[in-house]
């Protein structure tokens, strides 16, 4: 069965510095992986998605993530944090087991951006 | 753009009341989902539906029921609200069950007194 672990519950960065949010997964199949962002009192919005094409995936708002099969990781990065990036971020894995609802959400990482 | 709407952003109910949360999507998605979100626990799946009148239990179905009479509408029902059901409730929809992007509504923050 698939699972996902977000290694940090809270990350704090200064504006203009790089962002790294870490996600490890386990999967029995060739997985799909997602990052979602949730701003305060809002629903989740898709940032980016990996589906076995290019291992480096570019998303919205300057975020990107790299699928590393050997490390079973899908870390989210951004070169330069902006105040508007302050939010909660969720990593999600799916086994692509088409007959089942197999989306598994991580516990979330709260990103704080200091001025 | 896919749009998922939820009937209320904030609700305050009393213990024992019957509570209805409604979700509507406009993209003809087959699948709809109800999650609850609590600090430190991430999103937990309550129920999902893969077709009209079809439903499946998620990870935490106890104390909840659902209804899907029309494809675009998925309702979550708390038969007798309790204080431990105070939470943020999120609805989502998608084309497929596995490996497909889920589109989320804005959430309903429910307080049960």
Contacts between the chains, C-beta under 8 A, distances in Angstrom:
chain1	res1	chain2	res2	distance
A	9	B	40	7.2
A	32	B	98	7.9
A	32	B	99	3.9
A	34	B	101	7.0
A	36	B	104	7.8
A	41	B	9	7.9
A	41	B	106	7.9
A	41	B	107	7.2
A	41	B	109	7.3
A	42	B	106	5.8
A	42	B	107	7.0
A	43	B	4	7.4
A	43	B	90	6.0
A	43	B	104	3.7
A	43	B	105	5.2
A	43	B	106	4.7
A	43	B	107	5.2
A	44	B	43	7.9
A	44	B	90	7.0
A	44	B	92	7.7
A	44	B	102	7.8
A	44	B	104	4.3
A	45	B	104	7.3
A	46	B	101	5.4
A	46	B	103	7.7
A	49	B	101	6.2
A	51	B	99	6.8
A	90	B	42	6.7
A	90	B	43	7.0
A	94	B	98	5.3
A	94	B	99	4.5
A	94	B	100	7.9
A	95	B	98	6.8
A	95	B	99	7.9
A	96	B	98	5.5
A	96	B	99	4.2
A	97	B	98	5.3
A	98	B	96	6.9
A	98	B	97	7.2
A	98	B	98	5.1
A	98	B	99	7.5
A	99	B	97	7.4
A	99	B	98	7.6
A	100	B	97	6.2
A	100	B	98	6.0
A	101	B	31	7.6
A	101	B	33	7.8
A	101	B	45	7.6
A	101	B	48	5.5
A	101	B	50	7.8
A	101	B	56	7.0
A	101	B	58	7.9
A	101	B	97	4.4
A	101	B	98	6.9
A	102	B	97	7.4
A	102	B	98	5.1
A	103	B	97	8.0
A	103	B	98	7.2
A	103	B	102	6.7
A	105	B	42	5.1
A	105	B	43	4.5
A	106	B	42	6.1
A	107	B	40	6.7
A	107	B	41	6.7
A	107	B	42	4.1
A	108	B	42	5.1
